Amino acid sequence: MNIPQITSINEALKIYYSYQEIGNKEISSLFGRLSSATVSRLKKNVKDEMIRRNIFSYGMYKINTEVAFKLWGIDVNDLEKRRKKLKTLELQ
């Protein structure tokens, strides 16, 4: 599965900690401008994984944020470490 690059560390962390479930708006904010087909593909892969894990969604068009980040390879602990280092270096 081809996963786009995140737009920013801060945006990824904000989405992860703000939303239990995410939809098209949050996915577009996380990865930047994407085609509707790409967003649908990303969501479908997460929905399939949620079914395998027996995790249900509250919203019909939403996906579980934690499952999505894990499936997409977005390591929240690594992002936090990187953000901390950027602040230490006064680059953020």
JOURRA-V304750 format. One record per residue. PHI is phi in whole degrees, -180 to 180 (NA if undefined). OMEGA is omega in radians with two decimals (999 if undefined). D_CENTER is the distance of its C-alpha to the mean C-alpha in Angstrom with 1 decimal. Layout:
phi:PHI omega:OMEGA d_center:D_CENTER
phi:PHI omega:OMEGA d_center:D_CENTER
This chain:
phi:NA omega:3.14 d_center:14.4
phi:-88 omega:-3.10 d_center:13.7
phi:-106 omega:3.09 d_center:10.2
phi:-67 omega:3.09 d_center:10.4
phi:-78 omega:3.12 d_center:10.4
phi:-69 omega:-3.12 d_center:8.2
phi:-74 omega:3.12 d_center:10.7
phi:-164 omega:3.11 d_center:11.3
phi:-61 omega:-3.10 d_center:10.9
phi:-61 omega:-3.13 d_center:11.9
phi:-66 omega:3.13 d_center:9.5
phi:-62 omega:3.14 d_center:6.5
phi:-67 omega:3.12 d_center:8.8
phi:-61 omega:-3.14 d_center:10.0
phi:-66 omega:-3.10 d_center:7.1
phi:-60 omega:-3.07 d_center:6.6
phi:-87 omega:-3.10 d_center:10.4
phi:-94 omega:-3.00 d_center:11.3
phi:-127 omega:3.02 d_center:9.9
phi:-72 omega:3.07 d_center:10.7
phi:-131 omega:-3.13 d_center:9.7
phi:-124 omega:3.11 d_center:7.9
phi:-127 omega:-3.09 d_center:9.8
phi:-56 omega:-3.10 d_center:10.7
phi:-61 omega:-3.12 d_center:11.2
phi:-70 omega:3.12 d_center:7.8
phi:-65 omega:3.10 d_center:6.4
phi:-65 omega:3.10 d_center:9.5
phi:-68 omega:-3.13 d_center:9.3
phi:-69 omega:-3.02 d_center:6.2
phi:-107 omega:-3.06 d_center:8.1
phi:91 omega:-3.07 d_center:11.4
phi:-68 omega:3.14 d_center:14.0
phi:-128 omega:3.05 d_center:13.5
phi:-71 omega:3.12 d_center:16.1
phi:-63 omega:3.10 d_center:15.9
phi:-67 omega:3.12 d_center:16.6
phi:-67 omega:3.10 d_center:13.6
phi:-61 omega:3.13 d_center:11.3
phi:-62 omega:3.13 d_center:13.6
phi:-64 omega:3.12 d_center:13.5
phi:-61 omega:-3.14 d_center:9.8
phi:-67 omega:-3.11 d_center:10.2
phi:-62 omega:3.12 d_center:13.5
phi:-61 omega:3.12 d_center:12.5
phi:-70 omega:3.11 d_center:10.3
phi:-58 omega:3.11 d_center:13.3
phi:-61 omega:3.11 d_center:15.7
phi:-67 omega:3.10 d_center:14.2
phi:-62 omega:3.11 d_center:14.3
phi:-63 omega:3.12 d_center:17.9
phi:-61 omega:-3.11 d_center:18.8
phi:-89 omega:-3.12 d_center:17.7
phi:62 omega:3.10 d_center:19.4
phi:-106 omega:-3.09 d_center:16.6
phi:-101 omega:-3.13 d_center:17.3
phi:-104 omega:3.08 d_center:15.4
phi:-77 omega:-3.13 d_center:17.1
phi:-111 omega:-3.10 d_center:16.4
phi:-60 omega:-3.06 d_center:17.5
phi:-106 omega:-3.11 d_center:14.8
phi:-112 omega:3.07 d_center:11.9
phi:-129 omega:-3.14 d_center:9.7
phi:-68 omega:-3.06 d_center:9.3
phi:-64 omega:-3.10 d_center:6.2
phi:-63 omega:3.11 d_center:7.8
phi:-63 omega:-3.13 d_center:8.7
phi:-60 omega:-3.11 d_center:5.6
phi:-62 omega:3.13 d_center:4.5
phi:-65 omega:-3.12 d_center:8.3
phi:-65 omega:-3.13 d_center:9.0
phi:-83 omega:3.10 d_center:7.1
phi:76 omega:3.11 d_center:8.9
phi:-93 omega:-3.08 d_center:6.9
phi:-90 omega:-3.07 d_center:9.7
phi:-63 omega:3.13 d_center:9.6
phi:-61 omega:3.10 d_center:13.4
phi:-65 omega:3.12 d_center:13.8
phi:-63 omega:3.11 d_center:12.0
phi:-63 omega:3.12 d_center:14.3
phi:-64 omega:3.13 d_center:17.2
phi:-66 omega:3.12 d_center:16.7
phi:-63 omega:3.12 d_center:16.5
phi:-61 omega:3.14 d_center:19.6
phi:-64 omega:3.10 d_center:21.4
phi:-61 omega:3.11 d_center:20.9
phi:-67 omega:3.12 d_center:22.4
phi:-61 omega:3.12 d_center:25.2
phi:-82 omega:-3.12 d_center:26.0
phi:56 omega:3.09 d_center:25.9
phi:-103 omega:3.13 d_center:23.6
phi:-134 omega:999 d_center:21.2
